[in-house]
Amino acid sequence: MAGAKDIKVGDRVELLEMEDSFTNLQKGDKGTITEIEEDQELIWVKWDNGEKLALLIGIDKYRVVNK
């Protein structure tokens, strides 16, 4: 899992684990980082399935798939 310092807007990420029961995202889904709010511990992602949902830094698990 990458840390917030290791990523930037435009990076592609793959979801490994998320504890949000109100999303249709599943392990393996990919998306593009659109904004990083380190003060709020949020990484906003435009997911390939059309959702725009933030990853929670330190809680949700993801990996950068390409830079």
One Martini backbone bead per residue (centre of mass of N, CA, C, O) as a GRO file, in nm:
protein
   67
    1MET     BB    1   0.096   0.036   0.023
    2ALA     BB    2   0.057   0.356  -0.019
    3GLY     BB    3   0.141   0.671   0.049
    4ALA     BB    4   0.068   1.001   0.022
    5LYS     BB    5   0.372   1.071  -0.066
    6ASP     BB    6   0.361   0.846  -0.323
    7ILE     BB    7   0.147   1.041  -0.454
    8LYS     BB    8  -0.059   1.164  -0.735
    9VAL     BB    9  -0.211   1.329  -0.949
   10GLY     BB   10  -0.300   1.069  -1.195
   11ASP     BB   11  -0.285   0.826  -1.055
   12ARG     BB   12  -0.313   0.481  -1.042
   13VAL     BB   13  -0.552   0.266  -0.875
   14GLU     BB   14  -0.599  -0.016  -0.652
   15LEU     BB   15  -0.825  -0.196  -0.486
   16LEU     BB   16  -0.805  -0.390  -0.177
   17GLU     BB   17  -0.959  -0.217   0.066
   18MET     BB   18  -1.301  -0.152   0.195
   19GLU     BB   19  -1.539  -0.017   0.459
   20ASP     BB   20  -1.778   0.052   0.245
   21SER     BB   21  -2.130  -0.021   0.221
   22PHE     BB   22  -2.211   0.226  -0.007
   23THR     BB   23  -2.055   0.060  -0.228
   24ASN     BB   24  -1.956  -0.106  -0.545
   25LEU     BB   25  -1.685  -0.155  -0.472
   26GLN     BB   26  -1.401  -0.367  -0.549
   27LYS     BB   27  -1.170  -0.569  -0.557
   28GLY     BB   28  -0.966  -0.434  -0.831
   29ASP     BB   29  -1.046  -0.169  -0.867
   30LYS     BB   30  -1.012   0.126  -1.075
   31GLY     BB   31  -0.833   0.452  -1.069
   32THR     BB   32  -0.815   0.817  -1.051
   33ILE     BB   33  -0.649   1.067  -0.921
   34THR     BB   34  -0.785   1.407  -0.834
   35GLU     BB   35  -0.731   1.429  -0.510
   36ILE     BB   36  -0.548   1.566  -0.218
   37GLU     BB   37  -0.634   1.551   0.145
   38GLU     BB   38  -0.430   1.545   0.404
   39ASP     BB   39  -0.592   1.697   0.632
   40GLN     BB   40  -0.841   1.470   0.577
   41GLU     BB   41  -0.744   1.190   0.467
   42LEU     BB   42  -0.782   1.218   0.137
   43ILE     BB   43  -0.845   1.023  -0.172
   44TRP     BB   44  -0.948   1.114  -0.472
   45VAL     BB   45  -1.156   0.907  -0.693
   46LYS     BB   46  -1.196   0.807  -1.031
   47TRP     BB   47  -1.376   0.555  -1.114
   48ASP     BB   48  -1.436   0.332  -1.375
   49ASN     BB   49  -1.754   0.300  -1.273
   50GLY     BB   50  -1.813   0.635  -1.196
   51GLU     BB   51  -1.712   0.680  -0.929
   52LYS     BB   52  -1.674   0.921  -0.652
   53LEU     BB   53  -1.422   0.822  -0.418
   54ALA     BB   54  -1.269   0.811  -0.117
   55LEU     BB   55  -0.980   0.750   0.036
   56LEU     BB   56  -0.857   0.640   0.348
   57ILE     BB   57  -0.603   0.724   0.521
   58GLY     BB   58  -0.506   0.425   0.694
   59ILE     BB   59  -0.758   0.231   0.600
   60ASP     BB   60  -0.748   0.202   0.317
   61LYS     BB   61  -0.662  -0.022   0.050
   62TYR     BB   62  -0.386   0.029  -0.184
   63ARG     BB   63  -0.248   0.062  -0.523
   64VAL     BB   64  -0.015   0.144  -0.745
   65VAL     BB   65  -0.017   0.076  -1.103
   66ASN     BB   66   0.068   0.371  -1.213
   67LYS     BB   67   0.263   0.680  -1.322
   0.00000   0.00000   0.00000
